[in-house]
């Protein structure tokens, strides 16, 4: 076959694929745009909710009450791959190595131990409760690292149904919101110092937006340090996903299955962005647009998750995953609070 014919076939196939994906991409983009719009309305009461969570909720409403057009299926499937991975890569621009090192060795050890202990405890308790392994891993990742971003990243390895992703997202959002509202009161009652309180919030609350809200409720210093501690936790997403990928590959080899889980290469892109951000060559203006693009791509992916989620299947998951999410949240919240009071008292 000549080079001209190959080029013609490639262009023809590309046009066909683009024709197939644009309806789903357009639908997902409209929903994610609506989520950002609602989140920006200060009088709506929705400004405290992450647009990422609003995107999946709106997507679920559309899917279950209006229906998802069949023509959108290919575009939604695409949205769960390329935009998601690119969004996670760009997430690395939000944290620098200097910010991480400013937390100090004791603080970093606390964050790392909290993450590892919470992830492993959640996996263990999930087995005891009889929760499906895939859903258990998603709840474990979301609770131990960074909520929605960790769940969608972990699902590139777990490859569970969209209903499991939606359930995990709902679980970490519910208990993250409870923590966001209750932890400032607890911190005041315990008379925690600004930095101790901030480390506790950054180490235990799930979503970045929730950490910001809870942190600044205790003051400017607490808000800034809590955000840095949370971003250090976000950075730990990379080794966790690599660990999950290696474990998945080992399981496949044990079962003598040749269909291996692919290496999550996008995580190396995430680490590369962290290094670039650490050079201080990126302007604040560029970083602002990069952050907006990151949120937009992740919101598009989560809108696709919502549009592919059948609430009837979600209900059939039962109460056990909800209990698992509650226990995991109590574990990381109580454990990091105890560690802070014992070892970081100032």
N, C-alpha and C positions, 0 to 999 in steps of 0.2 A: 504494500500500500504506500502511495506517495505521501510526502510530507504535506502537500496541499490538501489531500483527502483527509489525512489525520487531523489537520488543523480545522477543516470544515466540520468534521464529526464532533470534535471537541467543542467548538463554538455552538453547534446545533444542540448538543447535549446540555451545555451550560444554559442556553436560553430556555430549554424545556424545564430544567431544574429551577431556574429563577421564576418561571411562570408558576411552578408548583409551590414555591415557598412564600411568595409575596403575600397571599391572603392571610396566612398564619402570622407572619411577621407584622403585618399591618394591624391585625386584631390585637396582638400582644402589645404593640407599641401604643395603641389607643388606650388600652387598659392601664399600662404603666404610666402613661401621661396623665390619666385621670387620677391615679394614685398620688402622683407628685402634686397635682393641683389641690386635691383634698387635704393633703398633709400640710400645704402652705397656708391654708385658711385658718387664721388664728382664732376665729370665732366658732369654728366648727367642732371644737373639742377633739379633733383628729390630729392636731399638730404634734401631740405627744407620741403618736404612733408612727413607726418607721414606714416610709413609702414602700419598702420592700414587702412588709406584711400586708399593707393595704392592697398591693398588687395581687397577691395570691388570694386574698379574700374576695376582691372584685371578680377575679377570674373564676373562682368557685361559684359565685353567685350567677355569673353569666352561664357557666356550664350547666348548672343544675336547675336553673329556672327558665333560661331562654334557649339553652342548647348550644353545642359547639358545631359550627359548620364543618362538614366532612372535608371541604376544600382547604380548611385551615390546618389539617393534621400534619402535613409535611413541614410546613413552616414552623409549627409549634415544636416538632421534633428537632428541627434545626436550632431553634432558640435555646434548647436545653443542652446544646453542645458548644458551638463556637462562641456565641455571646457570653455564655456562662464562664467559659475558660478565660476569655479575654478580660472579663470583669474581675476575676480572681487575680489574674496577673497584675492588672492595674491597681488592685488593692494594696500591693506592696509599696506604692508611692506614698502611702499615708503614714508611713513609719520610717524612722531612720535609726541607724545603729547607735548614734549618739543619744537619742532619746531613750533607747533601751538600756544603755549602760548607765544612764543617770538614775535608774531605779536602784542600782546597787546590787552586789552579789547576793545578799540575803533576800532582798525582794524578788530577784529573778529566780532564786531557788524555791521560794515560796510559790511563785506562779507555776513553775515547772512541776513541782510535786503535787500541787492542787490539780493541775490538768491531768497528769498521769493517774493519780489516785482516783479522781472522779470518773475518768474514762473506764478504768479497769473495774471499779466498783459497779458502775452502771451495767457493764457487760455481765458481770457475775449475778447481780440482782435480776437482770432481765431473764437470764436462764432459769433462776429460781421461780420467777413469776410466770414463766412460759410464754414470754413475749417473743415474737418472731425475731430471729437473729438480725435480719436487715434493719428492721425498725429499731431494735435495741441499739445497733451501732450508730444510727442516725441521731437518736436521742442523746447517746453518749457524746458524740462529736459536738452537737449543738450546745449541750450543757457545759462541757469542759472547755470549749474554745470560744466561739464567737457567734452563737445563734444561727441565723439564717444562712450566712455565708459558709459556715462550717458544714451545715447540713447539705447544702447543694453541692459543695465540693466533695464531701464524703460519699455522696450518692454516685459520683463518677466511678467509685470503686465498688460500692455495695450494689448498685444497679437495681434498686428495689422499685416497686410500683409507685406511681405518683401519689396514690393515696397514703402510702407510708411517709413520703416526704411531707405531705400536707399535715399529717398527724404530728410528726416530729416538730414541724414549724409551729403548729398551734400550741404544742406542749411547752416548748421553750419560751414562746411569746407570753403565754399565760403566767408562768412562774417567774419569768424575767420582769414582767409588769408588776407582779406582787412584790418582788424584791425592790424594784425601783421606788415603789410607794412606801414600803415599810422600813427599809434599811436606814434612811435618813433619821427616822424616829428612834430606831434602835441605837444608832451611832450617837445621837444626842443623849439618850438615857444612860449609855455606858461611858459618856464623857471621853470619847476617843479623840485623839489629836487629829489635826487636819491631815497629816501625812499617813497616819495609821488608818484612818477612815478611808482615805483615798485608795490605799493599797488593797484594803478589804473589798471595796466596791469594784475596782479594776480586776481583781482576781476572781470575783464570784458572780457578778451580774452578767447576763448573757449578751445582749445586743449593745453595740457601741452607742447608739442613741440613748438607750436606757442608762448606760454608765454616765454619759454626759449629764443627763437630767438628775440622776441621784447624786453625782459628784458635786455639781454646782449648787445643789440644795443645801450643802454644808459650807459653802463659801468658795471664793475664787481659787484659792490655793488647792483645796481639795478637788475641785473640778478639773483643774489643769493636770494635776498629778494622777488622778484617777483615769483620765483619758490616755495618758502615756502608758500607765500600767496595763490598760486594756489593749492598747496597740501592741505591747510586748506579747500579750496573750495571743493576739491575732497572728503575730509572726510565728508562733508555735504551731500554727495550722499546717505549715509546710512539713515538718518532721512527722506530724501525726498522720497526714495523708500518705506520705511515703511508707510509714510503718503499716498502715492499713493495706496498702498495695502489696507489700511484701508478704503480709500474712495471707492475703487472698491468693497470691500466687502459690504459696506453700500448700494451701488447702487444695488448690487445683492439682498440684503435682501429687499430693497424697492420694487423691482420688483417681490418679492416672488419666486426667483429662487434659487433652492437648490444647484446649481453648483457654489460654492463659489470660489473666486480667492484665490489661495494658498498663505500663508505667505512667503515672500522672505527670507527664513532662511539663505541663503548665505550671506546676509548683516551682520548678526551677526558674521559670519566667517571673514568678512572684518574688523569689529571692533576688533575682537580678534587678527588679524594680526597687527593692529595698536598698541594694547597693548604690543604685543610681541616685535615689533620694538622699542617701547619706553623703554624696559628694557636694551637696548644696549648690549644684549647677542649675537646678530647676527653679525657675522663678515662682513666686507666689501666684501670679496670674495663671501660669501654665498649670500649676498644681490644683488651682480652683477648678479649671475646666476638666482636668484629669479625674478629680474626685466626682464631679458631676457625671462624667462619662461612665465611671465605675458604677455608680449608683443606678444609672440608666440601664446599663447592660444587665446588672443583677436583677433589677426590677422586671426587665423583659423576660428573663429566664423564669422568675417566680410567677409572673403572669401566665406563662405557658404551663407551669406546674398546676396553677389553679384551674386553668381551662381543661386540663386533662384529668382533673380530680372528680371522681364520682362520690358524692357524700354518702350514698348508701353503702359503698364499700368501706368508707371511713368509719361509719358507725359500727360495722361488723368487726372492726379491730377490738372493740370492747373497752373495758375500764382499766385493764392491766397496764397498758402503756402509759396512761395518765398517772397511775400510781408510781410507775417507774420514773417518770419525769419529775414528780414531786419529791421522791426520795433522793434522786440525783441532785436536785436543786438544794434540798436541805443539807445534803452532804457537803457540797462545795461551799455553800454559804456558812454553815456551822464550822467546817474545818478551817477555812481561811480566816474566819473571825477568831477562832481559838489560837491559830498560829500567830495572828497579828497581835493579839493581846499578850501572848506569852513571850514572843521573840522580838517584837518591833515596838515595844512600849518606849515612849520618848519622855 
